[in-house]
Amino acid sequence: MSGVSIKNLTRQNPKVLAVRQLANAFAKIAKEIVPGWDISLAFIGPTKARALNKQLRGKTYVPQVLSYIVGEKSGEIFICPSEATKQAPSYNLQPTTYILLLFIHGVLHIKGWAHSATMEECERKLLARFATGAVRDYPNVTTHSNRNRHRHLSNKGGRR
């Protein structure tokens, strides 16, 4: 059966993550982007996010989102809400809206898309369609092509 299963592996209350509020949007987004796929969405803490990033990508920083294919028509997305909450203001988004954007980003990667202007445009359109009132200001935000701007900076505060 296709769909999205959601697990909260953080110490945060699921209400803080607004999982219930977003569950329907997660399912609709997955169905539209990768119809017939099973997607597992796990909210994880920064320690687990850093460990997975090191294991899967050889990177040592705490990522907001990780995604990968785990089988035929099956994918896994990990979102670190604490990192997303820190970075949401730099995109002029509420944390809940930014988490939805990260999910969209992860599903597009599972579909096979790479970072590009086309991917960013698709993310903007999907976010505008599936986010509730919290996203009203998103069309006024410039593209989030600066998402990777920190990856090229020297090690700051021991994060990378």
Beta strands, then each sheet from edge to edge (+ up, - down):
strand 1: 3-8
strand 2: 38-43
strand 3: 65-71
strand 4: 74-79
sheet 1: 1+ 2+ 4+ 3-
end
